[in-house]
Amino acid sequence: MSGFPGGTAVSRIRVYDWPTPDGVWGGTPHLHTTSTEGYVVLSGTGTLETLSGDGYGEHPLTAGTVLWFTPGTVHRLVNTGRDLEILVVMSNAGLPEAGDAVMTFPPETLADPAAYAAAAALPATEDSEELAAAARRRRDLAITGYLDLRERVRAEGPRALEPLHRAAAALVRDRVETWRE
C-alpha cells in the first residue's frame, strides 16, 4: 500500500458554531500563499464562500461534498446547521501553521506586520474560555476585512484581490527560507 503524497496533511475539524458580525456562524476567512486545500464534508451543512480569479463564489456543503481550491483563494466556511464537520486535506503539511495562512484582516492591519502579528496571535493559555474569546475576536476582525473585500470583488471583479495578495506576500516573504526546511 502507498500513503498520501509526501507533504500532505489530513485533519478533522468542526467548524465554529459561534455567530459572526454578519449574523452567520462560521470560521475565519483566510487564504494560503502556497498550499492547496481540499474539504471532504463528513457531516452537517454549510457553505464555502470563496474569493478568487473567478470572483465571488458560494459552494453548498453537505455530507459527501468534496471541494478543492488553490493558493491565493480566500475561503470562508459558513456553518448553516451548526454541525458542520470536515476532513481537511492540505498540501505542504505544516506550512499553514508556519505562517502560510493569511487572514483577511482590514487593509491597515495587513499593511503593518507588527499589527498583523498581534491580531493573529492567540494567548498562551490553557483556559478554554479565554482562548475561545481570543479566537472569536481574531475571527471577527478577519470577517470585518472579508466583508469589505467581498463587496469590492462583487463590484470590481477579481482585480480587487490584488492588494490582499500583495499584502499576504509581504507578510510571508521572510518565512519562505524556513519553509524549505
Phi and psi restraints in degrees (value plus and minus 20) as a CYANA .aco file:
   2 SER   PHI    -131.5   -91.5
   2 SER   PSI     132.7   172.7
   3 GLY   PHI    -111.4   -71.4
   3 GLY   PSI    -190.9  -150.9
   4 PHE   PHI     -83.7   -43.7
   4 PHE   PSI     138.9   178.9
   5 PRO   PHI     -76.9   -36.9
   5 PRO   PSI     128.3   168.3
   6 GLY   PHI     -72.9   -32.9
   6 GLY   PSI     121.5   161.5
   7 GLY   PHI      61.5   101.5
   7 GLY   PSI     -13.4    26.6
   8 THR   PHI    -112.5   -72.5
   8 THR   PSI     114.7   154.7
   9 ALA   PHI    -136.2   -96.2
   9 ALA   PSI     125.9   165.9
  10 VAL   PHI    -148.2  -108.2
  10 VAL   PSI     110.8   150.8
  11 SER   PHI    -162.4  -122.4
  11 SER   PSI     134.4   174.4
  12 ARG   PHI    -129.0   -89.0
  12 ARG   PSI     108.0   148.0
  13 ILE   PHI    -149.3  -109.3
  13 ILE   PSI     131.6   171.6
  14 ARG   PHI    -127.6   -87.6
  14 ARG   PSI     105.4   145.4
  15 VAL   PHI     -93.8   -53.8
  15 VAL   PSI     117.7   157.7
  16 TYR   PHI     -64.8   -24.8
  16 TYR   PSI     117.2   157.2
  17 ASP   PHI    -131.0   -91.0
  17 ASP   PSI      12.2    52.2
  18 TRP   PHI    -115.6   -75.6
  18 TRP   PSI     118.8   158.8
  19 PRO   PHI     -88.0   -48.0
  19 PRO   PSI     127.2   167.2
  20 THR   PHI    -124.5   -84.5
  20 THR   PSI     150.1   190.1
  21 PRO   PHI     -77.7   -37.7
  21 PRO   PSI     -44.3    -4.3
  22 ASP   PHI    -116.4   -76.4
  22 ASP   PSI      -7.0    33.0
  23 GLY   PHI      66.5   106.5
  23 GLY   PSI     -14.0    26.0
  24 VAL   PHI    -127.6   -87.6
  24 VAL   PSI     153.5   193.5
  25 TRP   PHI    -128.6   -88.6
  25 TRP   PSI     122.1   162.1
  26 GLY   PHI     142.3   182.3
  26 GLY   PSI    -187.1  -147.1
  27 GLY   PHI    -115.0   -75.0
  27 GLY   PSI    -189.4  -149.4
  28 THR   PHI    -112.3   -72.3
  28 THR   PSI      97.9   137.9
  29 PRO   PHI     -87.4   -47.4
  29 PRO   PSI     117.6   157.6
  30 HIS   PHI    -182.0  -142.0
  30 HIS   PSI     155.7   195.7
  31 LEU   PHI    -153.9  -113.9
  31 LEU   PSI     144.2   184.2
  32 HIS   PHI    -133.6   -93.6
  32 HIS   PSI     115.4   155.4
  33 THR   PHI    -101.2   -61.2
  33 THR   PSI     -44.8    -4.8
  34 THR   PHI    -155.8  -115.8
  34 THR   PSI     -25.6    14.4
  35 SER   PHI    -128.1   -88.1
  35 SER   PSI     116.1   156.1
  36 THR   PHI    -107.7   -67.7
  36 THR   PSI     121.8   161.8
  37 GLU   PHI    -150.6  -110.6
  37 GLU   PSI     125.6   165.6
  38 GLY   PHI    -153.2  -113.2
  38 GLY   PSI     130.5   170.5
  39 TYR   PHI    -141.4  -101.4
  39 TYR   PSI     115.3   155.3
  40 VAL   PHI    -138.4   -98.4
  40 VAL   PSI      95.2   135.2
  41 VAL   PHI     -99.0   -59.0
  41 VAL   PSI     101.7   141.7
  42 LEU   PHI    -108.8   -68.8
  42 LEU   PSI     -59.9   -19.9
  43 SER   PHI    -181.8  -141.8
  43 SER   PSI     144.7   184.7
  44 GLY   PHI      66.3   106.3
  44 GLY   PSI    -193.4  -153.4
  45 THR   PHI    -155.9  -115.9
  45 THR   PSI     133.6   173.6
  46 GLY   PHI    -199.1  -159.1
  46 GLY   PSI    -185.4  -145.4
  47 THR   PHI    -161.7  -121.7
  47 THR   PSI     120.9   160.9
  48 LEU   PHI    -123.8   -83.8
  48 LEU   PSI      98.5   138.5
  49 GLU   PHI    -115.7   -75.7
  49 GLU   PSI     115.1   155.1
  50 THR   PHI    -149.9  -109.9
  50 THR   PSI     129.0   169.0
  51 LEU   PHI    -145.4  -105.4
  51 LEU   PSI      98.7   138.7
  52 SER   PHI    -171.6  -131.6
  52 SER   PSI    -189.2  -149.2
  53 GLY   PHI     -80.4   -40.4
  53 GLY   PSI     -36.2     3.8
  54 ASP   PHI    -111.0   -71.0
  54 ASP   PSI     -19.2    20.8
  55 GLY   PHI      71.5   111.5
  55 GLY   PSI    -169.4  -129.4
  56 TYR   PHI    -108.4   -68.4
  56 TYR   PSI     115.2   155.2
  57 GLY   PHI    -155.5  -115.5
  57 GLY   PSI     128.4   168.4
  58 GLU   PHI    -142.7  -102.7
  58 GLU   PSI     107.0   147.0
  59 HIS   PHI    -143.6  -103.6
  59 HIS   PSI      93.7   133.7
  60 PRO   PHI     -85.5   -45.5
  60 PRO   PSI     123.3   163.3
  61 LEU   PHI    -141.3  -101.3
  61 LEU   PSI     103.9   143.9
  62 THR   PHI    -160.6  -120.6
  62 THR   PSI     146.3   186.3
  63 ALA   PHI     -70.8   -30.8
  63 ALA   PSI     109.7   149.7
  64 GLY   PHI      76.3   116.3
  64 GLY   PSI     -32.9     7.1
  65 THR   PHI     -85.5   -45.5
  65 THR   PSI     117.8   157.8
  66 VAL   PHI    -146.0  -106.0
  66 VAL   PSI     105.4   145.4
  67 LEU   PHI    -152.8  -112.8
  67 LEU   PSI     122.2   162.2
  68 TRP   PHI    -144.4  -104.4
  68 TRP   PSI     125.8   165.8
  69 PHE   PHI    -165.3  -125.3
  69 PHE   PSI     135.3   175.3
  70 THR   PHI    -114.1   -74.1
  70 THR   PSI     146.7   186.7
  71 PRO   PHI     -74.9   -34.9
  71 PRO   PSI     125.2   165.2
  72 GLY   PHI      69.6   109.6
  72 GLY   PSI     -31.9     8.1
  73 THR   PHI    -101.6   -61.6
  73 THR   PSI      99.1   139.1
  74 VAL   PHI     -94.1   -54.1
  74 VAL   PSI     113.4   153.4
  75 HIS   PHI    -157.0  -117.0
  75 HIS   PSI     122.2   162.2
  76 ARG   PHI    -155.7  -115.7
  76 ARG   PSI     104.4   144.4
  77 LEU   PHI    -110.0   -70.0
  77 LEU   PSI     109.4   149.4
  78 VAL   PHI    -133.3   -93.3
  78 VAL   PSI     106.2   146.2
  79 ASN   PHI    -120.5   -80.5
  79 ASN   PSI      63.4   103.4
  80 THR   PHI     -88.6   -48.6
  80 THR   PSI     -54.2   -14.2
  81 GLY   PHI    -116.2   -76.2
  81 GLY   PSI     -20.8    19.2
  82 ARG   PHI      40.0    80.0
  82 ARG   PSI       3.9    43.9
  83 ASP   PHI    -159.8  -119.8
  83 ASP   PSI       8.4    48.4
  84 LEU   PHI     -97.7   -57.7
  84 LEU   PSI     102.3   142.3
  85 GLU   PHI    -146.9  -106.9
  85 GLU   PSI     112.3   152.3
  86 ILE   PHI    -152.8  -112.8
  86 ILE   PSI     124.3   164.3
  87 LEU   PHI    -116.2   -76.2
  87 LEU   PSI      99.7   139.7
  88 VAL   PHI    -118.9   -78.9
  88 VAL   PSI     108.0   148.0
  89 VAL   PHI    -133.9   -93.9
  89 VAL   PSI      98.4   138.4
  90 MET   PHI    -143.7  -103.7
  90 MET   PSI     109.8   149.8
  91 SER   PHI     -95.0   -55.0
  91 SER   PSI     144.6   184.6
  92 ASN   PHI      36.4    76.4
  92 ASN   PSI      33.9    73.9
  93 ALA   PHI     -66.9   -26.9
  93 ALA   PSI     113.1   153.1
  94 GLY   PHI      73.6   113.6
  94 GLY   PSI     -43.6    -3.6
  95 LEU   PHI     -87.6   -47.6
  95 LEU   PSI     -59.8   -19.8
  96 PRO   PHI     -76.8   -36.8
  96 PRO   PSI     -59.7   -19.7
  97 GLU   PHI     -92.2   -52.2
  97 GLU   PSI     -42.6    -2.6
  98 ALA   PHI    -111.8   -71.8
  98 ALA   PSI      -8.5    31.5
  99 GLY   PHI      87.4   127.4
  99 GLY   PSI     -11.6    28.4
 100 ASP   PHI     -88.2   -48.2
 100 ASP   PSI     -51.7   -11.7
 101 ALA   PHI    -100.4   -60.4
 101 ALA   PSI     114.3   154.3
 102 VAL   PHI    -146.0  -106.0
 102 VAL   PSI     103.7   143.7
 103 MET   PHI    -100.6   -60.6
 103 MET   PSI     136.0   176.0
 104 THR   PHI    -106.9   -66.9
 104 THR   PSI      32.1    72.1
 105 PHE   PHI     -83.3   -43.3
 105 PHE   PSI     142.5   182.5
 106 PRO   PHI     -76.9   -36.9
 106 PRO   PSI     134.0   174.0
 107 PRO   PHI     -72.9   -32.9
 107 PRO   PSI     -58.4   -18.4
 108 GLU   PHI     -86.0   -46.0
 108 GLU   PSI     -51.2   -11.2
 109 THR   PHI     -95.0   -55.0
 109 THR   PSI     -61.0   -21.0
 110 LEU   PHI     -84.2   -44.2
 110 LEU   PSI     -50.2   -10.2
 111 ALA   PHI     -98.1   -58.1
 111 ALA   PSI     -33.2     6.8
 112 ASP   PHI    -139.8   -99.8
 112 ASP   PSI      84.2   124.2
 113 PRO   PHI     -74.1   -34.1
 113 PRO   PSI     -57.5   -17.5
 114 ALA   PHI     -88.5   -48.5
 114 ALA   PSI     -61.5   -21.5
 115 ALA   PHI     -86.3   -46.3
 115 ALA   PSI     -59.4   -19.4
 116 TYR   PHI     -82.3   -42.3
 116 TYR   PSI     -67.6   -27.6
 117 ALA   PHI     -80.0   -40.0
 117 ALA   PSI     -61.0   -21.0
 118 ALA   PHI     -86.1   -46.1
 118 ALA   PSI     -61.6   -21.6
 119 ALA   PHI     -89.5   -49.5
 119 ALA   PSI     -52.6   -12.6
 120 ALA   PHI    -102.8   -62.8
 120 ALA   PSI     -42.4    -2.4
 121 ALA   PHI     -90.5   -50.5
 121 ALA   PSI     123.3   163.3
 122 LEU   PHI    -129.8   -89.8
 122 LEU   PSI     128.6   168.6
 123 PRO   PHI     -88.1   -48.1
 123 PRO   PSI     128.6   168.6
 124 ALA   PHI    -103.9   -63.9
 124 ALA   PSI      64.3   104.3
 125 THR   PHI    -163.4  -123.4
 125 THR   PSI     136.0   176.0
 126 GLU   PHI    -123.3   -83.3
 126 GLU   PSI     -16.4    23.6
 127 ASP   PHI     -96.2   -56.2
 127 ASP   PSI      87.5   127.5
 128 SER   PHI     -83.6   -43.6
 128 SER   PSI     -53.7   -13.7
 129 GLU   PHI     -88.8   -48.8
 129 GLU   PSI     -61.8   -21.8
 130 GLU   PHI     -85.2   -45.2
 130 GLU   PSI     -62.0   -22.0
 131 LEU   PHI     -85.5   -45.5
 131 LEU   PSI     -62.7   -22.7
 132 ALA   PHI     -83.8   -43.8
 132 ALA   PSI     -61.3   -21.3
 133 ALA   PHI     -83.6   -43.6
 133 ALA   PSI     -61.5   -21.5
 134 ALA   PHI     -86.5   -46.5
 134 ALA   PSI     -59.8   -19.8
 135 ALA   PHI     -84.8   -44.8
 135 ALA   PSI     -58.3   -18.3
 136 ARG   PHI     -85.6   -45.6
 136 ARG   PSI     -62.7   -22.7
 137 ARG   PHI     -81.1   -41.1
 137 ARG   PSI     -64.6   -24.6
 138 ARG   PHI     -82.8   -42.8
 138 ARG   PSI     -67.1   -27.1
 139 ARG   PHI     -80.2   -40.2
 139 ARG   PSI     -63.6   -23.6
 140 ASP   PHI     -86.9   -46.9
 140 ASP   PSI     -54.7   -14.7
 141 LEU   PHI     -85.8   -45.8
 141 LEU   PSI     -61.1   -21.1
 142 ALA   PHI     -85.4   -45.4
 142 ALA   PSI     -56.4   -16.4
 143 ILE   PHI     -83.1   -43.1
 143 ILE   PSI     -62.4   -22.4
 144 THR   PHI     -77.1   -37.1
 144 THR   PSI     -69.3   -29.3
 145 GLY   PHI     -84.7   -44.7
 145 GLY   PSI     -59.8   -19.8
 146 TYR   PHI     -84.0   -44.0
 146 TYR   PSI     -64.5   -24.5
 147 LEU   PHI     -81.1   -41.1
 147 LEU   PSI     -61.3   -21.3
 148 ASP   PHI     -85.4   -45.4
 148 ASP   PSI     -63.8   -23.8
 149 LEU   PHI     -83.1   -43.1
 149 LEU   PSI     -62.9   -22.9
 150 ARG   PHI     -78.8   -38.8
 150 ARG   PSI     -62.9   -22.9
 151 GLU   PHI     -85.6   -45.6
 151 GLU   PSI     -58.8   -18.8
 152 ARG   PHI     -85.4   -45.4
 152 ARG   PSI     -60.4   -20.4
 153 VAL   PHI     -84.7   -44.7
 153 VAL   PSI     -60.9   -20.9
 154 ARG   PHI     -82.2   -42.2
 154 ARG   PSI     -58.7   -18.7
 155 ALA   PHI    -102.5   -62.5
 155 ALA   PSI     -60.0   -20.0
 156 GLU   PHI    -127.3   -87.3
 156 GLU   PSI     -33.9     6.1
 157 GLY   PHI      69.9   109.9
 157 GLY   PSI    -194.2  -154.2
 158 PRO   PHI     -79.1   -39.1
 158 PRO   PSI     -43.4    -3.4
 159 ARG   PHI     -82.1   -42.1
 159 ARG   PSI     -38.9     1.1
 160 ALA   PHI     -85.6   -45.6
 160 ALA   PSI     -35.4     4.6
 161 LEU   PHI    -100.4   -60.4
 161 LEU   PSI     -35.8     4.2
 162 GLU   PHI     -75.4   -35.4
 162 GLU   PSI     -65.3   -25.3
 163 PRO   PHI     -81.6   -41.6
 163 PRO   PSI     -59.0   -19.0
 164 LEU   PHI     -84.0   -44.0
 164 LEU   PSI     -65.5   -25.5
 165 HIS   PHI     -82.0   -42.0
 165 HIS   PSI     -60.3   -20.3
 166 ARG   PHI     -84.2   -44.2
 166 ARG   PSI     -64.2   -24.2
 167 ALA   PHI     -84.2   -44.2
 167 ALA   PSI     -61.3   -21.3
 168 ALA   PHI     -82.9   -42.9
 168 ALA   PSI     -63.4   -23.4
 169 ALA   PHI     -81.5   -41.5
 169 ALA   PSI     -61.5   -21.5
 170 ALA   PHI     -85.0   -45.0
 170 ALA   PSI     -58.4   -18.4
 171 LEU   PHI     -87.5   -47.5
 171 LEU   PSI     -53.7   -13.7
 172 VAL   PHI    -118.2   -78.2
 172 VAL   PSI     -32.3     7.7
 173 ARG   PHI     -67.0   -27.0
 173 ARG   PSI     -67.0   -27.0
 174 ASP   PHI     -93.4   -53.4
 174 ASP   PSI     -30.1     9.9
 175 ARG   PHI    -111.6   -71.6
 175 ARG   PSI     -36.7     3.3
 176 VAL   PHI     -76.4   -36.4
 176 VAL   PSI     -63.5   -23.5
 177 GLU   PHI     -81.4   -41.4
 177 GLU   PSI     -56.5   -16.5
 178 THR   PHI     -91.3   -51.3
 178 THR   PSI     -45.0    -5.0
 179 TRP   PHI     -87.1   -47.1
 179 TRP   PSI     -53.1   -13.1
 180 ARG   PHI     -79.1   -39.1
 180 ARG   PSI     -53.4   -13.4
